[in-house]
């Protein structure tokens, strides 16, 4: 069935979710920016095109659509396929730690497994009531910083990024969540522009993609800012700096959590004596390590 037939012959939400599934399944699209399969991707696009929430009751799925609504859905599905544009950039919405975030092509689409750690208040590695300052390094959309603000409502949270464009998006989300008094967006090249006031938690999802992986990435990822992905030949350009500089910004009982993804092996090889704790996730994900302030200070990295 071509797009003209879909507009003319299909009628209900259910019809278009099924049609979108068929179109996506027969294409070369790549998933990984919020969904991991064509059915969920189709459902996301159809509901958002209709202005319906993601938890719309299934009773609505037999509702008939107007021609304008049918046309819009078809346009969105086709754009997803032909432009290889992540659905989140079409809908300008992505969910992280059960919180909706505005996103556009100035920032990465939120997808870090660190969300699980935040939802659990980073226990058992910290006592939540003792967390007073949190630093989200390389904040992008601000999703980690904002989720931390909800997890630790009495803590001050700094959201740091080198990109003014990314911070503009982060500020949109800070304002939408009414957290301007608690979450502070700061433009800085990592720690360069920060005062050495200790943080109880430093958490970061920095650029960590190696040159080889950048070259092999599916088309969807090339819509994301390379500044938020690429980190040199081995993917560790930013991680090296964070490991060297973080000890000066951690409280005595503080912890450092950093995601390095596929660059995990290269990091272990680069620091064979560092006692990285590699964290497990119930919802999937890997390449996230934890180090304590004490471990980092004992390592005394040059």
N, C-alpha and C positions, 0 to 999 in steps of 0.2 A: 504494500500500500504506500503510495507516494504522499507527499505532504498535502497536496490539494485534496486527495481523497480523504485523508485524515480529518481535515477541517470540515469537509462536506458530510462525511458519513458517520464519524464518531460523535458521541453526544455527552457522555458522562465523565466524571472525574476518573472513575474506574477504567473506562475505555482508554483514557489518555495516559494513565499510569502504565497500563499494559502496553500501549503503543510505544511510549517512551522507552520502556524496558526493551522492547524488540529492536528499536532503532539503536540504542546504546550498545546492546549485546552484539549487534552486527557491525560495530565500528571499532576503531583502534584507540578509543579513549582509554585513559589511565585513571585509576581511582587511588585515593590516598589523601584527599583534601577534605575529609569530613565523612565520606562514605567509602565502603570498600566493595561495592557491588552495583550492578546496573539497576536493580529494582529500587534500592534506597535512593540512588541518584535520581531516578525518574520521579519518585515520590516527592523528593525535596524540591525539584524544579516545578512540578505541577502545582503543588500546594502554594509555593511562594508566588508563582505567577498569578494565582487566584487570590492572593492576600490572605490565605488561611494559615493558621498556626500549625507547627509540625505535629502537634498531638490532636489534630482534628479527628473527631469520632468517625469511625468507619461508616456509620449510618449516612454520612453526607456523601459517600462515594458514588451513590446512585443518582445524585443531583445532576440535572442537565445543564449544560454550559451554553452561554451565548456564543455567537460567531466570533465576536471580538476576543472573548476568553480563549476559544479554541485556537484562534490565529496566534495569540500571544504565546500559548504553550508550545505550539509547533515551532515558532521562531526561537524560543529559548532552547528547546531540545536540539534544533539544528545548529545554533551557535555553539552549544556545548561540544557538538561533534566536529564541526568544520573548523572552529577556531582553537579547539583543544583548551578552552578556557575553563579553569576550575569552577565548579558550580558556585562556590562561595563568592567569586568575583562577579557572577551574574546576579546573585541575590543580595550581595553586600552584607551577608550575615554568616557567622560561623559560631559554633558552640564550643565552649571550653569550660571544664569543671562545672557543667550544668548552668552556665551563664552565657547569654547571647552577646556577641560582639560584632560591631561594625568592622568590615574589612574591605579594602580595595587593593589595587596593584602596587601600592606603596609599601605594603607589609606582607610578610608570609601569612599563609592561612594557618591559624592555630591548630596544632595537632600533637603537641608534645605529651608523652606519657607522664610527665611531671604533674599533670592535673591530678592523678591519683594520690601523689604525695601531699599535695596541697589540701585535698579533701580530707586526708587523714591528719592534717596539721603537723606533718613531718614527724609524727610519733613513730617509734619510740626515741628518736634521736634528739628531740627537744621537749621541754615542758612548755606547753602552749601558753600558760599564764606568765611565763618568763620571757616571752618573745616581745620585745619592745620596738625593734627596728629591723626592717627587711629590705634587702636590695635585690631588685630584679635587673640583672645586667643583660643588655641587648634585648630590650623589652618589646620592640616591634609594635604590635597592636595594643600592648599593655595588658594582655590577657593574664599572664602569670602574676603581675603586680596586683591587678584588680582581684583576682582569685585569692591572693594572699591577704588582701585587705579584708575580704569576707571571712577568711579563716582565722584571722587575728584582728578583730575589730578595734582593739586598743593599741595596735602597733602603727608606727609611722612607716610608710612604704615609699621607697625611691624607685622610680622607673627610668632607667638610663639607656640611652641609645645615641649612637654617633650620627644617625640620620634625622635631620629636621623633618623630612617627609613622614618618616615612621612616627615621630613624636606628635605630629599633627593628628594622625589617626589615633594614637594613644590618648590624646587629650579629648577627642570625640567620645571615646569610650569612658574615660574618667568622668566626663560631664554627664553622660547618659546614666551612669551608675550613681551619680551624685556623691562622688568620693573626692572632690577637689580638696577638701580639708585634710584628707588622709593620704592620698596618693599623689606624689610629686614627680612630674615628668621633667627630666634633666638631660640636656644635650651634653654629651661628654664622650671622648674617645676612651672607652672603658673607664678606668679609675681616675684619669687625668684631672677631671674637673671636680672631683669630690673631696670634701673635707675628711680627714682621717678620724671620723667619729665611728666607733665600732658598731657593726651590725651583728645581730644574733643569727641571722640567716642570710647568706648570699646564694641566690639561685640564678642559674643562667642556661638559656637555650641559645648559645651563640652560633655564628657561622661555623660549620664543621665539615663541609663537603669537600672532598679532595678533587684535584683537577681531573683525575680519571673518572670519578663518579659524576662530576659536572658534565663532562662530555657525553656520558651515557644516559643522562636523565631524559625521561619522556617529555613530550612537548608541553604538558601542563605546567611543569616546573619552570619553564622559561618565561612564563608570565610573571613569576615572582621576582622580587628584586635580588639580583646576584649578590649585592652587598650583604644580604641576610643569609646567604647560602655558602658562597665560596670562601675557603680558608687555606689557600696555598696548595702545594703539591700533595701534602699528606693530610690536609684538613685540620691541621693543628695550630695554624698561625695565631688564632685568637686564644685557644686553650692554653698555650704556653704562657701568654701574658697574664691570663687570669690566675694560673697557678703561682706565678712569681709574685704577683701584686696583692692577691687576696689576703694573705696573712696580716698585712698592715691595716686591714679594714674589718677584721673579724674580732668579736668579743672573745674572752677567754673560753667560754663554753659554746662558741659559735660553730656553725657547720657551713660547708660549701657543697652545693649540689650543682653539677654541670652535666649537660647532655652533649655527647660527642658522636652518637650514632655509629655509623660504620667505621669511624676513625678510632674505635675502641682499641683494636689491636695495635695500631700505630702508637697510641698513647701509652699503652702498657710497655711497649718496646722502648719508648723514649724515656720512661721513668720506672725502671725495673725494681727500684727499692721503695717506691711510694705504695703505701698499703691501701690502694683503691678498694672501696666497697662498691661492687656493682649491684645495682638494685633490680629486683624483680617486680613485675607488674601483672596484675590479674587480667587487665584488659589488653595486654600486649604492649610491646615496646622493649627496647634494650638500649645499651650504650649510655646509661646514666650512672655517674659515680657520685659517691659521697666521701668527703674527707672532713675530719674535725680540725678546728683551729690548732689544737695541740699537735696533731700529725703534721700539718703544714709547717708550723713553726719549727718543729724538730727536723724536718727535712731540709730547711734552710737553703731553698733553691737559689742558685745564682741569678 
